[in-house]
Structures are given as structure tokens and as C-alpha cells.
Amino acid sequence: MIDLEPSVITKCTNSMPMINPRNLHVSEQGNGAGNNWLNGYSYGSQYEDDLLNLIDRECDKCDNLNNLQLFHSVAGGTGAGIGSFLLEALNDRYGSKKLMNTFSIFPSSEGTSDVVVQPYNTMLTLKRLIDFSDATVVFDNDALTGVENMIVKNTGSDRATSAFQGPNKLIAMASASISNPIRFPGYMYSSYESILSTLVPTPDLKFLSAAIAPVSEIVGHNSTRLHAMNEYDLILELLDDKYKMNRVSEPVNYIAMLTYLIGSESQHEIRKGIIKAQSRVQFVPWTSSSVHVVSGHKPYSAGSLTGVQISNNSSIASMFTKVVKQFDRLAQRGAYINNYTESNDAAERARVLEIFAECKESVIGVIDEYRACQDLSYLDDA
């Protein structure tokens, strides 16, 4: 765990004493990154040896290191800036030997933010995700809050005690579901290679959506009522876009879909659900119209059933388009560029604007790729 504000780390260690204090890195200054990507990135560069030694120590303990995971936000200073630096540094250190996937939390795409340079931070981070991650699961703050509200309503759960606790538990459930068949090996999807090969058909189409069933039992939420839903019900319920943890604003075409049913026992209900789901889902024309399902083991709360869907779909294009529009509103006027320069020198400002333009070009390339992949001729153009 890495943070430039000690208060966050303190809260985590107080509530989760199992965390090894040797695996924590806190800034000695304790003044944060000021919601500035450059401050976080510069800090990462300055303390590169300390950060990488922390990671290397844990990697050395692994008998068979499969992949590296990064959990971070993309719009602030620490998660975006240090996260971007670590993506670059770990790519240099491990290269193509290990998979790198991220769980990336995007800011609200609606309304305004207290962080005026948020679009710049997001654009700079997206460039690194495009260049250095093998797969990125995308989360949206507004969508996370909406899904949590539905779960509280449907299950009678207690609301989380803080604004971040509920969304964080949803992200934790999604990431734990993805790794479930690895931690409890079965005959399929027992490695990240097999999971990502199902979800990511080309290196350009690697941004994934997560959805959670509206009646899922969330660890730490005290549930008073869980509606009885079987495997068939959950597979179909997860097709509803309102349960996705990234904002969906237009009809979705799917590239790939992998549904995790944690605590599942009935193969008959799963087969029924797959057949029905494949008749409802709109896949891009060049891929197989297959809904893949993983029956995961559940080490807690025997008898309950949880559903999580990870998919690669076209909603990413509209989400990233909004990111570009927010960026353009600032960049076209050169607003707040001084936050990313050391002086007011015109040449330095021009250099920063050129870097931003390169980042924007990369993001537009991903948008175009997700638009193009909806055509039958997509693979012919590759």
C-alpha cells in the first residue's frame, strides 16, 4: 500500500491488522500530492528504489508469479501519478515476462469536480494504461454509488460507514471474483493468461467492465433479506446495464463476457442461463456469441450465491469520449497548464501541451478501436 497521506494508511492498518507494516509506504512529509499528477509521478521517481524494493520483496516470495495488479484512481495525484510511474517502472523491470492488470477508478463524468485539473490527470494516466497494462477493469465513482444504493435497497443491508467504504467493497468483490478460480483451482480459468485470453482479443481492446448482481451478499454489509435467486436468475440479471460499475449511456455491444457465480452448485440452472443469455446479448459480429461462466468456490457464508460479470464491451468508447471532452475544455484554453510546469517559460508550456496532445491521440485511438470493432470487417482491417 502506497499513499502520500498517512491518515489513509492509518485507517487501513487500524481496521485491518493483518496488513504487514513492511508493505506500507507513506510519505515522510505527509502533505499528499495536491491532486496533481506531476507531483505524484515526481515522488515516484524520487523514491523509485524504495517502492520497487517493497514490490520485489513480495514477488520474491512467490513460487510462480503469475501477474501484477495495481489498484488506483486515475484523476488525482497519488493514485494517478505514482500509479503511472509504477506502471512504467514495473514494465521496465518485468517486461513481457509477467502480466500487468489494473483496477482503475475513474471520476464522475457528470457535473463538476473540486479538482479542476482532473481531466489532465485522467488523460496522463490513461496514456500509461494504454501503453503498459495488459488489461484494465474500469470503475466509475457514480456507477459504484448507484450499484451500492441498489444493493442496500434490495437486501436490506446497512449502508457503509464512509463514502468510500461501500464502493471499495464492490471493487474488492470484483477483483476477488476474477481471482477465485486461481485461488481455488478448477479445470478452467485457473490462470490469468486463460482469463485474459477470453476477455481481451487484441492488445487495443483491453478495457473491461464489471457488474455485480443486485442481491449479492457483500462482505461487511449486514444483510437482513436476500431474495432467493438461482444461477439462471443471476446470469440474466447481470445483463442489465444498470448493474455495471462503469457508467453506460448507450446500447452495448459485447466483445467477450465472463460471469462468475460464487457459491454455485447447479450446472442445470447455469446451462439454462447461458442459453437464454446468448439469445439476449448483442455481440460484435466477428466474435463467437458465447457467455462464459465460472462456478467459483465461496469460503464464507455457505449457501449464499453471488454473481459478478466481467465483460469487454463498447461502453468504453462513450466513457472515454466524455474524458476527452472534459480534457478539451481545459486544454483548448491552456488553462492550469502552469500546474505541470516549473516556470512560465513559453517553450516549457508548449512542451507540456505537446505531451497532452500525444496522450489525447492515444485515447482517441482506443475510442476509434472500440467503435471499429463493432463492424464485421474489423479483423480484416487489422
BELLINNOR-V534583 format. One record per pair of residues at least 4 apart in sequence whose C-alpha atoms are under 7 Angstrom apart, sorted by sequence separation. I is the first residue (numbers start at 1). J is the second residue. D is the distance in whole Angstrom. If there is no record, write none. Layout:
i->[I | I]
j->[J | J]
d->[D | D]
This chain:
i->[6 | 7 | 8 | 9 | 10 | 11 | 12 | 13 | 36 | 37 | 38 | 39 | 40 | 41 | 42 | 43 | 44 | 47 | 48 | 49 | 50 | 51 | 52 | 53 | 54 | 55 | 56 | 57 | 76 | 77 | 78 | 79 | 80 | 81 | 82 | 83 | 84 | 85 | 86 | 87 | 88 | 89 | 90 | 91 | 94 | 117 | 118 | 119 | 120 | 121 | 122 | 123 | 124 | 125 | 126 | 127 | 128 | 129 | 140 | 141 | 142 | 143 | 144 | 145 | 146 | 147 | 148 | 149 | 150 | 151 | 152 | 161 | 164 | 165 | 166 | 167 | 168 | 169 | 170 | 171 | 172 | 173 | 174 | 175 | 176 | 179 | 180 | 181 | 186 | 191 | 192 | 193 | 194 | 195 | 196 | 197 | 201 | 229 | 230 | 231 | 232 | 233 | 234 | 266 | 267 | 268 | 269 | 270 | 271 | 272 | 273 | 274 | 275 | 276 | 277 | 315 | 316 | 317 | 318 | 319 | 320 | 321 | 322 | 323 | 324 | 325 | 327 | 328 | 330 | 331 | 337 | 345 | 346 | 347 | 348 | 349 | 350 | 351 | 352 | 353 | 354 | 355 | 356 | 357 | 358 | 359 | 360 | 361 | 362 | 363 | 364 | 365 | 366 | 367 | 368 | 369 | 377 | 378 | 74 | 75 | 152 | 160 | 181 | 185 | 189 | 200 | 229 | 238 | 330 | 373 | 3 | 13 | 33 | 59 | 73 | 74 | 152 | 160 | 189 | 200 | 283 | 338 | 372 | 33 | 72 | 73 | 152 | 241 | 341 | 72 | 181 | 182 | 341 | 181 | 182 | 72 | 215 | 278 | 215 | 278 | 337 | 278 | 274 | 148 | 148 | 6 | 5 | 213 | 1 | 2 | 3 | 4 | 5 | 145 | 1 | 2 | 3 | 4 | 144 | 1 | 2 | 3 | 6 | 213 | 5 | 213 | 4 | 5 | 212 | 4 | 5 | 211 | 4 | 254 | 255 | 4 | 214 | 253 | 254 | 255 | 74 | 213 | 253 | 254 | 23 | 67 | 68 | 69 | 70 | 71 | 72 | 73 | 74 | 75 | 102 | 212 | 253 | 264 | 66 | 67 | 68 | 69 | 70 | 71 | 72 | 73 | 74 | 75 | 101 | 104 | 108 | 211 | 212 | 255 | 264 | 66 | 67 | 68 | 69 | 70 | 71 | 72 | 73 | 100 | 101 | 102 | 103 | 104 | 105 | 106 | 107 | 108 | 211 | 231 | 258 | 259 | 260 | 261 | 262 | 263 | 100 | 101 | 102 | 103 | 104 | 105 | 106 | 107 | 108 | 210 | 211 | 257 | 258 | 259 | 260 | 261 | 262 | 263 | 99 | 101 | 102 | 103 | 104 | 105 | 106 | 209 | 210 | 257 | 258 | 259 | 260 | 261 | 262 | 263 | 105 | 174 | 209 | 260 | 262 | 324 | 40 | 209 | 232 | 236 | 39 | 40 | 44 | 231 | 232 | 235 | 37 | 231 | 36 | 37 | 41 | 45 | 232 | 263 | 35 | 36 | 40 | 41 | 44 | 80 | 84 | 87 | 91 | 232 | 236 | 263 | 264 | 35 | 39 | 40 | 76 | 263 | 34 | 37 | 38 | 41 | 75 | 262 | 263 | 33 | 37 | 41 | 75 | 84 | 88 | 261 | 262 | 33 | 76 | 80 | 87 | 261 | 262 | 75 | 261 | 74 | 75 | 260 | 261 | 320 | 74 | 260 | 259 | 260 | 259 | 317 | 74 | 258 | 259 | 258 | 257 | 258 | 317 | 257 | 317 | 256 | 257 | 256 | 314 | 199 | 255 | 198 | 199 | 254 | 255 | 254 | 154 | 155 | 253 | 254 | 154 | 252 | 253 | 252 | 151 | 158 | 252 | 150 | 151 | 157 | 158 | 157 | 158 | 157 | 156 | 157 | 248 | 155 | 156 | 138 | 155 | 156 | 136 | 137 | 138 | 155 | 135 | 136 | 137 | 138 | 155 | 238 | 134 | 135 | 136 | 137 | 137 | 234 | 4 | 3 | 35 | 177 | 37 | 36 | 217 | 285 | 216 | 284 | 285 | 286 | 216 | 285 | 213 | 212 | 213 | 147 | 212 | 211 | 212 | 147 | 211 | 210 | 211 | 210 | 144 | 209 | 210 | 143 | 208 | 209 | 143 | 208 | 209 | 143 | 208 | 140 | 207 | 139 | 140 | 139 | 140 | 138 | 207 | 199 | 184 | 199 | 181 | 180 | 180 | 66 | 177 | 174 | 204 | 204 | 205 | 119 | 119 | 120 | 119 | 109 | 127 | 124 | 127 | 123 | 127 | 123 | 38]
j->[10 | 11 | 12 | 13 | 14 | 15 | 16 | 17 | 40 | 41 | 42 | 43 | 44 | 45 | 46 | 47 | 48 | 51 | 52 | 53 | 54 | 55 | 56 | 57 | 58 | 59 | 60 | 61 | 80 | 81 | 82 | 83 | 84 | 85 | 86 | 87 | 88 | 89 | 90 | 91 | 92 | 93 | 94 | 95 | 98 | 121 | 122 | 123 | 124 | 125 | 126 | 127 | 128 | 129 | 130 | 131 | 132 | 133 | 144 | 145 | 146 | 147 | 148 | 149 | 150 | 151 | 152 | 153 | 154 | 155 | 156 | 165 | 168 | 169 | 170 | 171 | 172 | 173 | 174 | 175 | 176 | 177 | 178 | 179 | 180 | 183 | 184 | 185 | 190 | 195 | 196 | 197 | 198 | 199 | 200 | 201 | 205 | 233 | 234 | 235 | 236 | 237 | 238 | 270 | 271 | 272 | 273 | 274 | 275 | 276 | 277 | 278 | 279 | 280 | 281 | 319 | 320 | 321 | 322 | 323 | 324 | 325 | 326 | 327 | 328 | 329 | 331 | 332 | 334 | 335 | 341 | 349 | 350 | 351 | 352 | 353 | 354 | 355 | 356 | 357 | 358 | 359 | 360 | 361 | 362 | 363 | 364 | 365 | 366 | 367 | 368 | 369 | 370 | 371 | 372 | 373 | 381 | 382 | 79 | 80 | 157 | 165 | 186 | 190 | 194 | 205 | 234 | 243 | 335 | 378 | 9 | 19 | 39 | 65 | 79 | 80 | 158 | 166 | 195 | 206 | 289 | 344 | 378 | 40 | 79 | 80 | 159 | 248 | 348 | 80 | 189 | 190 | 349 | 190 | 191 | 83 | 226 | 289 | 227 | 290 | 349 | 291 | 291 | 166 | 167 | 26 | 26 | 234 | 23 | 24 | 25 | 26 | 27 | 167 | 24 | 25 | 26 | 27 | 167 | 25 | 26 | 27 | 30 | 237 | 30 | 238 | 30 | 31 | 238 | 31 | 32 | 238 | 32 | 282 | 283 | 33 | 243 | 282 | 283 | 284 | 104 | 243 | 283 | 284 | 54 | 98 | 99 | 100 | 101 | 102 | 103 | 104 | 105 | 106 | 133 | 243 | 284 | 295 | 98 | 99 | 100 | 101 | 102 | 103 | 104 | 105 | 106 | 107 | 133 | 136 | 140 | 243 | 244 | 287 | 296 | 99 | 100 | 101 | 102 | 103 | 104 | 105 | 106 | 133 | 134 | 135 | 136 | 137 | 138 | 139 | 140 | 141 | 244 | 264 | 291 | 292 | 293 | 294 | 295 | 296 | 134 | 135 | 136 | 137 | 138 | 139 | 140 | 141 | 142 | 244 | 245 | 291 | 292 | 293 | 294 | 295 | 296 | 297 | 134 | 136 | 137 | 138 | 139 | 140 | 141 | 244 | 245 | 292 | 293 | 294 | 295 | 296 | 297 | 298 | 141 | 210 | 245 | 296 | 298 | 360 | 77 | 246 | 269 | 273 | 77 | 78 | 82 | 269 | 270 | 273 | 76 | 270 | 76 | 77 | 81 | 85 | 272 | 303 | 76 | 77 | 81 | 82 | 85 | 121 | 125 | 128 | 132 | 273 | 277 | 304 | 305 | 77 | 81 | 82 | 118 | 305 | 77 | 80 | 81 | 84 | 118 | 305 | 306 | 77 | 81 | 85 | 119 | 128 | 132 | 305 | 306 | 78 | 121 | 125 | 132 | 306 | 307 | 121 | 307 | 121 | 122 | 307 | 308 | 367 | 122 | 308 | 308 | 309 | 309 | 367 | 125 | 309 | 310 | 310 | 310 | 311 | 370 | 311 | 371 | 311 | 312 | 312 | 370 | 256 | 312 | 256 | 257 | 312 | 313 | 313 | 214 | 215 | 313 | 314 | 215 | 313 | 314 | 314 | 214 | 221 | 315 | 214 | 215 | 221 | 222 | 222 | 223 | 223 | 223 | 224 | 315 | 223 | 224 | 207 | 224 | 225 | 206 | 207 | 208 | 225 | 206 | 207 | 208 | 209 | 226 | 309 | 206 | 207 | 208 | 209 | 210 | 307 | 78 | 78 | 115 | 260 | 121 | 121 | 306 | 374 | 306 | 374 | 375 | 376 | 307 | 376 | 307 | 307 | 308 | 243 | 308 | 308 | 309 | 245 | 309 | 309 | 310 | 310 | 245 | 310 | 311 | 245 | 310 | 311 | 246 | 311 | 312 | 247 | 312 | 245 | 312 | 245 | 246 | 246 | 247 | 246 | 316 | 311 | 297 | 312 | 296 | 296 | 297 | 192 | 308 | 308 | 366 | 369 | 370 | 323 | 326 | 327 | 327 | 322 | 359 | 359 | 362 | 359 | 363 | 360 | 340]
d->[6 | 6 | 6 | 6 | 6 | 6 | 6 | 5 | 7 | 6 | 6 | 6 | 6 | 6 | 6 | 6 | 6 | 6 | 6 | 6 | 6 | 7 | 6 | 6 | 7 | 6 | 6 | 7 | 6 | 5 | 5 | 5 | 6 | 6 | 6 | 6 | 6 | 6 | 6 | 6 | 6 | 6 | 6 | 5 | 6 | 6 | 6 | 6 | 6 | 6 | 6 | 6 | 7 | 6 | 6 | 6 | 6 | 5 | 6 | 6 | 6 | 6 | 6 | 6 | 6 | 6 | 6 | 6 | 6 | 6 | 5 | 7 | 6 | 6 | 7 | 6 | 6 | 6 | 6 | 6 | 6 | 6 | 6 | 7 | 6 | 6 | 6 | 5 | 6 | 7 | 6 | 6 | 6 | 7 | 5 | 7 | 7 | 6 | 6 | 6 | 7 | 6 | 6 | 7 | 6 | 6 | 6 | 6 | 6 | 6 | 6 | 6 | 7 | 7 | 6 | 6 | 6 | 6 | 6 | 7 | 6 | 6 | 6 | 6 | 6 | 6 | 6 | 6 | 6 | 6 | 7 | 6 | 6 | 6 | 6 | 6 | 6 | 6 | 6 | 6 | 6 | 6 | 6 | 6 | 6 | 6 | 6 | 6 | 7 | 6 | 6 | 6 | 6 | 6 | 6 | 6 | 7 | 7 | 6 | 6 | 5 | 6 | 6 | 5 | 5 | 6 | 7 | 7 | 5 | 5 | 7 | 6 | 5 | 7 | 5 | 4 | 7 | 5 | 5 | 5 | 6 | 7 | 6 | 5 | 5 | 6 | 6 | 7 | 7 | 7 | 6 | 4 | 7 | 5 | 6 | 7 | 6 | 6 | 7 | 7 | 7 | 6 | 6 | 7 | 7 | 6 | 7 | 6 | 6 | 6 | 7 | 5 | 7 | 6 | 5 | 5 | 5 | 5 | 5 | 6 | 6 | 7 | 6 | 7 | 5 | 6 | 6 | 6 | 7 | 7 | 5 | 6 | 5 | 6 | 6 | 7 | 7 | 5 | 4 | 6 | 6 | 7 | 5 | 6 | 6 | 5 | 6 | 6 | 7 | 6 | 7 | 6 | 6 | 7 | 7 | 6 | 6 | 6 | 6 | 4 | 5 | 5 | 5 | 5 | 5 | 5 | 6 | 6 | 5 | 7 | 6 | 5 | 7 | 7 | 7 | 7 | 6 | 6 | 5 | 6 | 6 | 6 | 6 | 5 | 5 | 6 | 6 | 6 | 6 | 6 | 6 | 6 | 4 | 7 | 6 | 6 | 6 | 6 | 6 | 6 | 5 | 5 | 5 | 5 | 5 | 5 | 5 | 6 | 6 | 6 | 6 | 6 | 5 | 5 | 5 | 5 | 4 | 5 | 6 | 6 | 6 | 6 | 6 | 6 | 6 | 7 | 6 | 6 | 6 | 6 | 6 | 6 | 6 | 5 | 7 | 7 | 7 | 7 | 6 | 7 | 5 | 6 | 5 | 7 | 6 | 5 | 5 | 6 | 6 | 6 | 6 | 6 | 6 | 4 | 4 | 7 | 6 | 7 | 4 | 4 | 4 | 5 | 6 | 7 | 6 | 7 | 7 | 4 | 6 | 6 | 6 | 4 | 7 | 5 | 6 | 5 | 6 | 6 | 6 | 7 | 5 | 6 | 7 | 5 | 4 | 6 | 7 | 6 | 7 | 7 | 5 | 6 | 6 | 6 | 6 | 6 | 6 | 5 | 5 | 7 | 5 | 6 | 7 | 7 | 5 | 5 | 6 | 6 | 4 | 5 | 6 | 6 | 6 | 5 | 6 | 6 | 6 | 4 | 7 | 6 | 6 | 5 | 6 | 5 | 5 | 7 | 7 | 6 | 5 | 4 | 7 | 6 | 6 | 6 | 6 | 6 | 5 | 6 | 5 | 6 | 6 | 6 | 6 | 6 | 6 | 5 | 7 | 4 | 6 | 6 | 6 | 6 | 5 | 7 | 6 | 6 | 6 | 6 | 6 | 5 | 5 | 5 | 5 | 6 | 5 | 7 | 7 | 6 | 6 | 6 | 7 | 6 | 7 | 7 | 7 | 6 | 5 | 7 | 6 | 7 | 5 | 5 | 7 | 5 | 6 | 5 | 5 | 6 | 6 | 6 | 5 | 6 | 6 | 7 | 5 | 6 | 7 | 5 | 5 | 6 | 6 | 5 | 7 | 5 | 5 | 6 | 6 | 5 | 5 | 6 | 7 | 5 | 5 | 5 | 6 | 6 | 7 | 7 | 7 | 6 | 6 | 6 | 7 | 7 | 7 | 6 | 7 | 7 | 7 | 7 | 6 | 6 | 5 | 7 | 5 | 6 | 6 | 6 | 7 | 7 | 6]
